[in-house]
Amino acid sequence: ESVNGGITFHGNTTRVDFFSFPYMTRLTDQYGGFDRCVGDIGTRDELFNAYKNSVSEPFKGLADDIRINAPAKTLFREGAQYANYYDDYINRFWSKYSSEDLVFTCEGGEFRGRVQGDRMRFTRSGSNLDFWVDKPSTQDVLEGRGAFDRGSSSDGERTKIELVIEAQLCAAFTRGIAMQPENWGKPSTYYKSGEICNEYAKFFHEHSVSGKAYGFCYDDVNDQSTLVECGNAANWTIDLGW
């Protein structure tokens, strides 16, 4: 993308669908003010072995001789062995916030939500609109789809905010902190709550430069992804590993 004669770069390394081999990218600008490297740490064999030796049983089978697949692509999809992986967690979350409010703050504002049947009703400080999110499935959590990727009406402004809420919820379930909204903005707490979490995404954060990875679709929530952006980009280097 060219802006006022300069090159603006937007890009990332991603593990949203699968991992096959490691690579890093480095982006610098023309003036020396931007220099960022993102990507995987380790050889292909090291990462495959580390994965198989560190994740719990449901996630081990995601690795074959060619790649490590994202959960909902194989064993966690509808009808598969672990299709209900998140269901108990989701039900306990739904029960908890049927009798108390879920309160959190993000870049979209301060929100307050309460379960009403199979939906949650949210309000935002300073707004007179109601926002609605459906109860998700395991696949909705793992892939940021369905209940976590839709609006409740044809109102564009309402839908825009609902998608913000859905991204926050999806990230919180993925990171195992859905019922700890006080920790949603604290990366040091992610994947450490004792709740089930997306161990596939967790693994790639543990084996990446600066702990950043695109392990699931909403990993950019609270800036945990490998997205790099700068104006006046000068050099983008790709280091492919094996």
Stockholm file with secondary structure:
# STOCKHOLM 1.0

chainA/1-242         ESVNGGITFHGNTTRVDFFSFPYMTRLTDQYGGFDRCVGDIGTRDELFNAYKNSVSEPFKGLADDIRINAPAKTLFREGAQYANYYDDYINRFWSKYSSEDLVFTCEGGEFRGRVQGDRMRFTRSGSNLDFWVDKPSTQDVLEGRGAFDRGSSSDGERTKIELVIEAQLCAAFTRGIAMQPENWGKPSTYYKSGEICNEYAKFFHEHSVSGKAYGFCYDDVNDQSTLVECGNAANWTIDLGW
#=GR chainA/1-242 SS CEETTEECEEECCCCSSEECSCEEEEEEETTSSCEEEEEBCSCHHHHHHHHHHHSCHHHHTTBCSSCEECGGGTTTSTTSTTTTTTHHHHHHHHHHHHHSCEEEEETTEEEEEEEETTEEEEEETTCCCEEEEECCCHHHHHHTCGGGSCCSSSCHHHHHHHHHHHHHHHHHHHTTCTTCGGGTTCGGGTTCSSSCCCHHHHHHHHTBGGGCCCCSTTTTTTTCSCCEEESSEEEEEEEECC
#=GC SS_cons         CEETTEECEEECCCCSSEECSCEEEEEEETTSSCEEEEEBCSCHHHHHHHHHHHSCHHHHTTBCSSCEECGGGTTTSTTSTTTTTTHHHHHHHHHHHHHSCEEEEETTEEEEEEEETTEEEEEETTCCCEEEEECCCHHHHHHTCGGGSCCSSSCHHHHHHHHHHHHHHHHHHHTTCTTCGGGTTCGGGTTCSSSCCCHHHHHHHHTBGGGCCCCSTTTTTTTCSCCEEESSEEEEEEEECC
//
